[in-house]
């Protein structure tokens, strides 16, 4: 039995997803996120609401018990997450040693969970100076935005796909349906008058290249970023001076926080006179 009296053992150990959030900051959107995660992974895989600590239970022990079989901790951060104050003692709650959210994240770090900041309501990542020393690593964690409609569904599909990809035991659960990109147009042989001029844009390219650009763009539009980047790399391998493919690949690398690779790609472009 767990500290809350619930039955345990329904899930494989260390696979569950814990949601850490402030009700006053992001309670409603966390409800939507919870519903989407339950839809794909099942209710027994998602843990939340440690605010409802039973009477007489040590809240630190309770939080540790809740996190004991989790692999992920999603820190749902809204625009007031770091600034909401303690009504009794004053000052930001996150700076209070007994703040539940602070304790949840401290335990997540201690247990080396995969801690992901999920930014909602247009929030920015918190700065180290806004946090207690025990949470100074939080701003360095790679996170994801979950925006309002009409972007909510697409952002949640990306989040769910990432969770499933990096948690093998979750892969067997329901995963988001992502439509396959349309089949590329049947290639047409290039004209026999030599290679494509350097830096040619998609509209000017031969039929074969236009088909490959359409395929890359289809991946990009569906947020299948790895496939899109591979497609643009293939175009660059064929013509290193294709500045359109280089610019689009650089954008995707930057969006996925691959900053060193972005710089390398830009340097290569300068070497090719772009």
C-alpha positions in Angstrom: 0.0 0.0 0.0 1.2 3.5 -0.8 1.3 6.4 1.7 -2.1 7.5 0.5 -3.6 4.0 1.0 -3.7 3.2 -2.7 -2.7 -0.2 -4.1 0.6 -0.4 -5.7 2.2 -2.8 -8.1 -0.1 -2.1 -11.1 2.7 -0.7 -13.2 6.2 -1.8 -14.0 8.8 -0.1 -11.7 10.3 3.2 -12.8 8.2 3.9 -15.8 5.5 6.3 -14.5 5.2 10.0 -15.2 4.9 12.4 -12.3 3.3 15.8 -12.9 4.6 18.6 -10.7 2.6 21.9 -10.9 0.9 24.7 -9.0 -2.8 24.8 -9.0 -2.8 28.6 -8.8 -0.5 28.8 -11.7 -1.5 26.1 -14.2 -4.2 23.9 -12.7 -6.5 24.0 -15.8 -3.9 23.4 -18.5 -2.3 20.6 -16.3 -5.7 18.9 -16.4 -5.6 18.9 -20.2 -2.1 17.6 -20.2 -3.0 14.9 -17.7 -6.0 13.8 -19.8 -3.8 13.6 -22.9 -1.1 11.5 -21.2 -3.7 9.2 -19.7 -5.2 8.7 -23.1 -1.9 7.5 -24.5 -0.3 5.8 -21.6 -3.1 4.8 -19.2 -4.2 6.3 -15.8 -1.9 4.0 -13.8 1.2 5.5 -15.5 0.4 9.1 -14.6 0.9 10.5 -11.0 -0.3 14.0 -9.8 -2.0 15.9 -7.0 0.3 15.4 -4.1 -1.4 18.5 -2.6 -4.0 16.1 -1.2 -1.7 14.7 1.5 -3.7 12.6 4.1 -3.8 13.8 7.7 -1.0 12.6 9.9 1.3 11.6 7.0 4.8 13.1 6.7 4.7 15.1 3.5 8.3 14.5 2.6 7.8 10.7 2.9 4.6 11.0 1.0 6.3 12.8 -1.9 9.2 10.3 -2.0 6.7 7.5 -2.1 4.8 9.0 -5.0 8.0 9.4 -6.9 9.5 6.0 -6.0 8.4 4.2 -9.2 8.5 7.2 -11.6 11.0 7.6 -14.4 9.8 11.1 -15.5 9.0 14.3 -13.7 7.2 16.9 -15.8 7.5 20.3 -14.1 4.5 22.3 -15.5 5.7 25.9 -15.4 3.3 28.8 -16.0 3.9 32.5 -16.1 3.4 32.8 -12.3 5.2 29.6 -11.2 8.2 31.3 -9.6 6.5 34.4 -8.4 3.5 33.2 -6.5 4.0 34.2 -2.8 3.3 32.4 0.4 0.3 34.2 1.9 1.4 33.7 5.5 5.2 34.3 5.5 5.5 36.3 2.3 8.1 35.8 -0.4 8.0 33.4 -3.3 6.7 29.9 -2.4 9.5 28.2 -4.3 12.0 29.7 -1.9 10.2 28.2 1.1 11.9 25.0 2.4 8.5 23.3 2.9 7.0 24.2 -0.5 5.5 21.1 -2.0 6.6 21.9 -5.6 10.2 22.6 -4.4 10.2 19.3 -2.5 8.9 17.4 -5.5 11.6 18.7 -7.7 14.3 18.2 -5.1 13.3 14.6 -4.7 13.2 14.2 -8.5 16.8 15.5 -8.8 17.9 13.3 -5.9 16.4 10.2 -7.5 17.9 11.2 -10.9 14.5 11.2 -12.7 14.3 12.6 -16.2 13.1 16.1 -15.3 11.5 18.0 -18.1 10.3 21.7 -17.7 7.0 22.0 -19.6 6.4 25.7 -20.3 2.7 26.8 -20.5 0.8 30.1 -20.7 3.7 31.7 -22.6 6.1 31.2 -19.6 9.9 31.4 -20.0 12.3 29.1 -18.2 13.0 30.3 -14.7 16.4 31.9 -14.0 18.7 30.4 -11.4 18.5 33.5 -9.2 14.7 33.0 -9.0 15.3 29.5 -7.5 16.7 28.0 -4.3 20.2 26.6 -4.7 18.9 23.0 -4.7 17.1 23.8 -8.0 19.7 25.7 -9.8 20.1 22.8 -12.3 16.4 23.2 -13.4 17.0 26.0 -16.0 19.6 23.7 -17.7 17.2 20.9 -18.4 15.9 20.7 -21.9 12.2 21.4 -21.9 9.2 21.9 -24.2 6.5 24.5 -24.7 2.9 23.5 -24.7 1.1 26.4 -26.2 -2.6 27.3 -26.2 -5.0 26.2 -29.0 -4.6 25.9 -31.9 -1.1 24.6 -31.1 -1.9 22.5 -28.0 -2.6 19.2 -29.8 0.5 19.4 -31.9 2.7 20.3 -29.0 1.3 17.4 -26.9 1.9 15.0 -29.7 5.5 16.0 -29.7 5.7 15.6 -25.9 4.0 12.2 -25.9 6.2 10.9 -28.7 9.4 12.0 -26.9 8.2 10.3 -23.6 7.4 7.1 -25.5 10.6 7.1 -27.5 12.8 7.4 -24.4 10.9 4.9 -22.2 10.9 1.5 -23.8 8.2 0.1 -21.6 5.8 2.9 -22.6 6.2 2.2 -26.3 3.7 -0.6 -26.1 1.0 1.9 -24.9 -1.1 3.9 -27.2 1.1 6.5 -29.0 0.0 9.6 -30.9 -1.1 9.0 -34.5 1.1 10.9 -36.8 0.2 10.7 -40.4 2.9 9.5 -42.8 4.1 12.0 -45.2 2.7 11.8 -48.7 4.7 9.7 -51.1 7.0 11.8 -53.2 6.2 12.6 -56.7 7.5 10.0 -59.1 11.0 11.4 -60.0 11.6 12.7 -63.5 15.2 12.3 -64.9 17.2 15.5 -64.8 17.9 17.2 -68.1 21.2 16.1 -69.6 22.8 19.6 -69.5 25.0 19.2 -66.5 24.4 19.6 -62.7 21.9 21.8 -61.1 23.2 25.4 -60.7 24.3 26.1 -57.1 21.9 27.7 -54.7 18.9 26.9 -56.9 15.6 27.3 -55.0 13.0 24.6 -54.9 10.8 26.3 -57.5 13.7 26.4 -59.9 15.0 22.9 -59.3 14.4 19.9 -61.6 11.4 17.7 -61.0 13.4 15.2 -59.0 14.7 17.8 -56.6 11.2 19.4 -56.3 9.8 16.0 -55.2 12.5 15.7 -52.6 11.9 19.2 -51.3 8.2 18.4 -51.1 9.0 15.3 -49.1 11.3 17.3 -46.7 8.7 20.0 -46.3 6.0 17.4 -45.5 8.1 16.0 -42.7 8.8 19.5 -41.5 5.1 20.5 -41.5 4.2 17.3 -39.5 7.0 18.0 -36.9 8.8 14.9 -37.9 12.0 16.8 -37.4 14.6 14.0 -37.6 13.2 12.9 -41.0 13.1 16.5 -42.2 16.7 17.1 -41.2 17.8 13.9 -42.9 16.0 14.9 -46.1 17.7 18.4 -46.1 21.1 16.8 -45.3 20.6 14.5 -48.4 20.0 17.5 -50.6 23.1 19.2 -49.2 25.2 16.2 -49.8 24.2 16.3 -53.5 24.8 20.1 -53.7 26.8 21.7 -50.8 25.9 25.1 -52.3 22.1 24.6 -51.9 21.6 27.6 -49.6 17.8 26.9 -49.3 18.4 23.4 -47.9 21.2 24.7 -45.6 19.0 27.5 -44.2 16.1 25.1 -43.5 18.4 22.5 -41.9 20.0 25.3 -39.7 16.6 26.4 -38.6 15.6 22.8 -37.5 18.9 22.3 -35.8 18.4 25.5 -33.8 14.9 24.6 -32.9 16.1 21.3 -31.5 18.8 23.0 -29.5 21.7 21.6 -31.5 23.6 24.8 -31.4 27.1 23.5 -32.1 25.8 21.6 -35.2 24.1 24.9 -36.3 27.3 26.8 -36.0 29.2 24.1 -38.0 26.6 24.2 -40.7 26.8 28.0 -41.0 30.6 27.8 -41.2 30.4 25.2 -43.9 28.1 27.6 -45.8 30.6 30.4 -45.5 33.3 28.1 -46.8 31.1 27.4 -49.9 30.7 31.2 -50.5 27.0 31.4 -49.3 
